[in-house]
Amino acid sequence: MTLNQPDIGEQALSKAAEIGLSTQLDEVENLEVDIRTDPGKLIQGELESVEIEGEGLVMQKDLRAEELDVKMGSIAINPLSAAFGKIELTRPTDAEAHVVLTEQDLERAFNSEYIHDKLQNLKVHVNGQLLTINARQVHLSLPGDGKITLTAEILLKETGETQNISFSTVPHLATGGERIALEDIQYAQGKEISPELTAALLERAGELLNLRNFELEGLSLRLKGLDVQKGKLTLQSTARVEQFPSS
């Protein structure tokens, strides 16, 4: 963040914004809001810049983000509300945002109760036979080479038999920038147990990578780029800010 120390007014507005943002998060390790302007511009209803930096933010669906960074500039606000420590936008503003997810963040979310429950009692065809399966011990990893790898132990309920499935997929930007498409599937054993099972696992992974999971009150995101490296996934996006969250 900016090295110059903020004045008392900037500090008050920054703290109010931090409190408002914190109320939308299940957990947060560190959250800083840095608002910069000068008294003259503030009286006229303008903020020069706002930067939000967060670490260890737990959002909906038990999805944790290692880092969240949002930067915006030249923001029009209600000066009367600002005098009482509240940021009220008089028109929407655009911003740049990036989110960093670690391998551990994604695996934690994939094994959350929300996703786990959706992978139980699935009706899928295995070797031409309709069976009921439970997915257990799902592991998601980021091995590098731009890939996501999923492995899972599958219980076939009718027979009590367990099988393992392992495949890699390559994430791409989906049309519209609202989500990530998982394509180019490759199986570790050279064959798949069930196309329907693969589709179910991919659908759940896609749910986690939906940008709406990272949206806060008054903030919408559009994906413009992603970077998959060993151990972490970085999402670059534009943001539309309609309002600042309040406590």
Beta strands, then each sheet from edge to edge (+ up, - down):
strand 1: 30-36
strand 2: 46-58
strand 3: 64-76
strand 4: 93-102
strand 5: 122-126
strand 6: 129-144
strand 7: 147-156
strand 8: 161-173
strand 9: 180-187
strand 10: 219-229
strand 11: 232-241
sheet 1: 1+ 2- 3+ 4- 11+ 10-
sheet 2: 5+ 6- 7+ 8- 9+
end
